[in-house]
Amino acid sequence: MAVSNQTFSKYKALVFDCYGTLIDWETGIYGSLRPLFQKSGQPTDRKTVIFAFSAVERDLQAQYPSMLYSDLLAKVYTTLEVRLQNKEAPPSALRDDASTETTVVSSSHGGEGTSSVGTSAAATQEEGTNEAEAFAASVEWWPPFPDTIGALTALSKRFKLVILSNIDRATIAKTRKLMEGPGGFEFDGVYTAEEVGAYKPAPEMLGYALARLKERFGIEQGEVLMTAQSVFHDIVPAKRKGIATSWINREGAVTGLDSVVQGEETMFVFPTLGAMADAVEESSG
């Protein structure tokens, strides 16, 4: 997309989603969960597996907003395992984001914001515990996208770089090393669901990051650019607060696309973070 010389000059901080924008989240999910679907004799195509994960994850985040994310991931695994192997209640049609006919694992909500997932997870007892813990632990090794480190290195010369993630502190610390070490830069702020006690898209998450940017660096809301792949978790919440957005619309991404975002509805749209870094360089050259 064309950019003017003044396009990025007003922004002082970029707030990034991490997993899905900087880290190849969906490939990690698919590679880790595909064997579970194979063992259960269920469809193993990428969309089915990732949509199933996403549906259960959202249920659990709504039910347990203060649960440590590594624990929540283990619970996602055991919940999926029980549902996939429950012959009396086979997977039913669930359309992720009301945008696909793909059949995935059922995820039903009860009244008053409660969910059926707790019962399913509890039924697993100790079964699959080792596999669930291994799945949760694997996240810290999931790699950055090929363009991530180079783009962050370039962007760090012009902006404060902040991560806002639904992960926990211990996991994000290990993920940071995969990016900061090779890149030779450091993130200026890393804020997680663990300290906020909520999961995106809850407004408390973005509010927390904005408050920290104001306190630590004197950066105002109008000087922040939300940069993320997930429309559901990041772009829509930012737009609701009146914050400018840069949608990293990575090819092949299947989650977080709850709303169809047209070019005029978000300030910027780029196919990769690398393309955004190039545009910033061009606009300031």
DRENROTOR-445268 format. One record per residue: y negated, z, x of N, C-alpha, C, CB in turn; residue in one letter. Coordinates in steps of 0.05 Angstrom, whole numbers, plus 5000, padded with zeros to 4 digits. Each point is the difference from the previous one (the first is absolute). Glycine has a CB too. Example, Ala and Ser with C-alpha at 12.3 -4.5 7.8 and 13.67 -1.06 7.14 Angstrom:
511451565264497650004982497650005018502350254962A/495649615031497650015016497850144985501349575024S/
***
This chain:
502450005017497650004983497550005017502550244964M/495449645027497549985015498650275000499549524989A/499350565033498650255002497349955013504350265003V/493749884987497349985012499750185023498249874956S/499650105059499550165024499750304992498049605023N/501150454952499550274992502250134983495249885001Q/507049974996502150094982501050285005501349534996T/499350545029501250255007498150205012504249765007F/493350174996498150165015499450274987498149595018S/502250434956499450254985502150215003497349734968K/505150195040502350195000500350145027502349714966Y/498350545033500450165024502850115003495250124997K/506349884981502750115000501949824983498250475007A/504249505003502149864985502150214994499249555023L/501550484951502050184991502549844994496650344981V/505649715034502449844998502250154985498849775042F/502650094941502750084993501749945024499449924949D/502650245057501649965024502549844994498250425018C/503649684965502649884996499849784979502250445012Y/498149324997499649764983497749845009501950254962G/496149885051497749855011500249985030497250174962T/503450055051500250005029503049995010495650255002L/506149894983502850025006501649834980499450475019I/502749404991501649824983501850174982499849635035D/499150494945501250204982502349884984495650234997W/503949534991502049894982502549915015496349854970E/503450045054502349935016501650255007497649605018T/501050614989501450255006501550114976496550105033G/502349904944501350094975502549834995495650164981I/504149585020502249824993502350035020496749684980Y/502750335046502150035019501550264998497449715030G/501250504963501250264998501650044974496350185028S/502849704950501350054974502049784992495950244987L/504049535025501949794993502950085001496649685016R/504350475005502850085001500850184976499749985050P/498550184940500550174977500649834975497150375020L/501349424977500449814977502649855004495049964994F/505649955030502549865005502450174994497749745036Q/502250514973502250194995500550054970499050225044K/498849764941500250064971500649754984496850375006S/503449405008500649754986497749894983504750154999G/492949935008497649914986498649775014499450474983Q/498949385004498549795013498550105024499549764956P/500550085065498850095026497749825009504450185012T/494549664970497749845008497650185004501749614974D/496450305042497850165010498350124977499949715041R/499450124939498350104978501450224984497949554998K/504750414997501450214984500050265015502949644980T/497750365045500250255016497250135002503949825026V/494150034980497450125004498850104973499349705040I/501150144939499050094974501350264991499149524988F/503550505017501550244993498950245015504149734991A/495550245035498850215016497250084988502549845041F/495949964954497250054991500050154974498549595023S/503250334958500150134974500750305002501349564980A/500850505036500850285003497950165016504949854998V/494050035022498050135016497650094983501449735040E/497750094942497750074983500750234981498449525003R/503950474986500950224983499950275015502949684975D/498250325049500150255015497350095009504649885014L/493749944994497350075008498450134977500149635035Q/500450264941498650114977501150284993499349534983A/503350515021501250254993499650225021503449744974Q/496550175051499850195023497649925018505050084998Y/492549954993497749915015499650155026498049874958P/503150365045499650165024502550005018496750284976S/505449575017502450005016499549855026502850014959M/498250095063499849875026501349724998500050445024L/498649364986501049724995502849955012495249864999Y/505450265024502649965011502250114981498150025047S/501350214940501850114980500249824976499050465016D/498749434976499949824977501749755005495450184987L/504449715037501649765007503050064998496349855030L/504550384980502850074997500850024971499850255044A/498549864939500550024972500249734987497750454999K/500549365010500249734990502849885005495049945008V/506050105016502649895008502250124983498349945047Y/501850324950502150124984499849924970500250395033T/497449584957499649924973501049714996496050304995T/503349525023501049734999503149995002495749845020L/505450334997502950005004501450074975499450125047E/499750094939501350094975499749784979499050485011V/498649414986499649804979501749755005495450184993R/504749735032501549765007503050044995496549895034L/504550354969502950054998500850124973500150055049Q/498049994933500550124974501149794981496450345008N/506249644989501249804984499550034970503549975035K/495850284957499550044972497149924992503350385001E/495049605020497349924994499249785021498850464981A/502149295014499449795019497049945001504549814991P/494650075031497149945002499149834977500450025049P/497350054941498849854977497649845010501550354967S/497649475016497749835009497550165001502249604979A/496650395044497450135004498249805014502050475002L/495849464986498249805012497950155016500849674963R/499450315063498150125018497249884995503650105035D/494550084959497249924996499749804977499250075049D/502949924933500049824977499649715009498250374971A/502849565052499549735010502549855009495550175014S/506849944982502449875009502350054981498450035047T/503549794952502450044984502350115016498549634971E/501050445054502150105017501250254989497849795040T/504850234959501450244990500350195023502449744965T/496550515032500250205020501050264988496349785026V/503750434990501050254990498150124980502350085043V/498850034935498350114979498450235010503449864967S/494150175022498250215007498550084975499649845048S/501450364937498850064974498450265002503749774977S/493950225010498350244999500350144973496749785032H/503350484969500050164976497250064991504550195012G/495349984967497450074990498550195019501749944954G/495750095042498350185015500149955030500650344964E/499849415044500149935028502450095015495250044998G/506950054988502550085014501749755004499850464980T/502149565038501749785006502950085001496349795026S/505550024970502850065001501250015028500349784956S/498150155064501149985027501050265011496949635007V/501950604986500850255011502950064993495450164996G/505449794979502850044992501949835016498450124955T/500949625048501749825015500350095029498649634970S/499250445042500150095029501750255003495549795008A/504250404973501450255002503049964997496150244981A/504749555004502849954996501549915025498949884953A/499650035067501349915024501150235016497049615001T/501950634996500750245015500049935030502950184962Q/499349865052499949955029500949715007501050485007E/499749364973501049745005497849825012503350054963E/497349825058498149815012497750135015501249704964G/499050565041497750145013499449895027501350414976T/500749545040499549895027498749734999504050255017N/496949584965498949734998497150024990504549814990E/495050374991497350044990498050095021502050104955A/498950095061498450105022499549795021501750464992E/500349385013499749785020498049804990504750075015A/495449864959498049824989497250115003503549844967F/496150415026497350125002499150005029501050294961A/500849765058499250025028499549725012502750425004A/498449374985499749745011497249884999504749934988S/493750184994497349894995498350005026500350164953V/500050055063498350035024500549785020500050494992E/502249365005500649795019499549724989503450295020W/495849694955499449744988497649885015501950144955W/498349605053498049895018497549904987503849875028P/494050124987497649874991500449704995497250345025P/501249544957500149714998499149885027499050034950F/501849735055499349875026497049995006504149744995P/494250244985497149985004498650275001500249564977D/501250655016498750264996498650115024503350094966T/498149935057498950145023497649845011504550195010I/495749554993497849845010497650024982503249695021G/497250304952497850024981498650275002502449674970A/499250555030498850265002498550045026503750184971L/497349725050498750025026497249874999504450005023T/495549774965497449864997498250144980502349575010A/498750524968498450134979498950275010502749764965L/498850375052499250265010497449995016504850145001S/494549635009497549975015497649994983502649755034K/497750224939497849974982499950204978500149525010R/502350614984500150184977501550255007499949614969F/499650605016501750245000502549914984496250345003K/506249735008502549924987501350254988500649615032L/500050384943501150234986502549924984495450214996V/506749955006502449964984499950204976502749855041I/498050054935500350164976502849934989494950024990L/507050175013502849934995501450214983500149755042S/501850164942501750174984502250145017499149714960N/500850265065502150115018499450295007500849545019I/500850584998499550275010499049995028503650194969D/495450045041498750015027502049935022496850344982R/505649785017501949965021500849715003501750464992A/498849404986500849725001497749825010503250084963T/494449975026497749835008499450035030498150044953I/502450205058499450055028501849815017498850484991A/503749495001501849825015499349714996503650354996K/495649584979499249734995497549925015502050044954T/496250145049497549955015500649915029497650344971R/504449785041500749945028500949715003501350475007K/499949424972500849725000497749815001504050124975L/493749975015497649834999498050075022500749954952M/498750305051497950095019500849965029498450334966E/504149735040500949975028499649725010503350374992G/498049434996499749725009497249904997504749924988P/493850184992497349894995497850125017501549924955G/498950325056498050125016497650114984501549705037G/498850354938497950114983501150254986497849544994F/500550604992500950234983498749984973500650295041E/500849784939498950024973498050235000504249814978F/493650165008497950204999500550214979496849665015D/505050284966500850204980502649914988495350114990G/506550085005502549954986500450214979502049795042V/498050134933500250194977502449934984495050064999Y/506650144995502549954986500250164974502149925044T/499950004940500550144975500750305005501649574979A/499550495044500850275006497650194999503749835029E/494050104983497750184999498549994974499749965049E/500449814937498549974975501650134976497949585018V/504750404983501750104978500149824977498850455014G/500949294991500249794979500849745013496450234973A/504649595011500849745009498249784989504850165004Y/494549645012498649774990501649874977497749935045K/501049984935497249944996498250234990501549544992P/499550715009498350224991497350005014504250284991A/493649754994497349985012499550215021498549804957P/503050425042499550215020500549905029501450344966E/500449475037500649905027497549865012504849954987M/494149854999497749865010497650185002501849584980L/497950605001497850195001500150175025499950014950G/502550075057500350175024499149845025503950244978Y/497049515024499349845024496949955001504549784998A/494350174979497149955000498550255008500649674964L/500350565027498750265008500250055030501050184954A/501449765057500350045029498349815016504750164992R/495049594999498449815014497050085000503349644988L/495950474989497250104998499650245018499849834953K/502050365047499750245016500249955030502050254962E/499949595046500549965029498149795013504750124991R/494749674994498549785012497449934986504449835015F/495050304963497649934985500249734986497450275032G/505049634964500449744988500050024969502649855040I/495750004947499750014971502149824987495150105005E/505349954969502049844985499449705002500650394969Q/496949535029499349725001500549875027496750104966G/504050065054500549895027503049995006495650185015E/506049864964502950015003501349744988499950514999V/502049385014501449774990503050074999496649685019L/504550344956502850054997501649755006499150344965M/502849695053501549775010503050054996496449895035T/504849964946502850074993501449774986498550474995A/504249555005501649804987500650074971502149905043Q/498150364951500850084973497750014981503750265020S/496449574959497950014980500150264984500249494997V/502350594996500450244984499150255014503849774979F/497050275046499550255014497250025012504850015010H/494049764997497550015016497749844989502950085038D/497649674956497749824992498850094974502249625024I/499450424955499050094974498650275002503749744978V/497550475034498550255003497349975014504550235000P/495449615021497549965014497949864983502649975043A/498349834942498149864982498950194979502549575008K/499250614982499150194980497850195010504549974980R/495650085047497950175012497649845010503650315013K/496549424983497849845009500149935029497450194964G/504949845049500349955029500949715004501250485008I/497649395012500749725006502949995010495249905012A/506149884982502949975007500649755015501050264959T/500949765059501149775014503050004995496450015036S/504549804948502849984993501649845020498750044951W/503250095063501749865019502449904984498550285040I/501449484951502049894982502249875016496549924964N/505250255047502149915018502149834985499350405028R/501449374983501949824988502750144996497749615021E/503450374955502650114994500150284991501649705033G/496050444967499950284990500650004970496750125036A/504950084955500850004972499250264986503849715012V/495250495002499350254986497050055001504450195013T/494749974969497250084998498249794988500950275039G/500249524950498449794989499850024969501449705038L/497850534953499950064971497949834986501650465009D/496249495004497949844987499749745016497650424983S/501949375003499549755014497150015010503349744970V/496450255056497450025012499049725008501050465017V/496949454970498949745007498050045023500549844952Q/498849955061498350015023497350144994502249595017G/496750354959497450114993500250304992498649544986E/503750575010500350274992500250205023502349834959E/498250075065500050175023498149875021504850164991T/493950005025498049905018501249795019497650434997M/504849635014501249815019503049984994496650125035F/504649654971502949964998500849855025499949994949V/502150135065501149885025503050004998495950155027F/505449644985502949995000501350205020499749534987P/498850555033501050205020497750165010503849695013T/496850535000497950165012498849855024502350434985L/499349415028499149845022497849814991504450045022G/496049844954498049814990497450154994503749724980A/496550535010497650154995498550065026502250214960M/499349875061498850065026498649755011503550355009A/497749424987498749745009497449964985504549815011D/495550244963497749964983497750185009502949854962A/497850405044498050195010498849905026502450384977V/499249535040499049895026498249764996504250165022E/496649664960498449774995497350074988504249744994E/495850464988497550074986498050145017502650044959S/498450075064498250155017499449855026501850424981S/499349345022499749855024497349865003504949944999G/
***
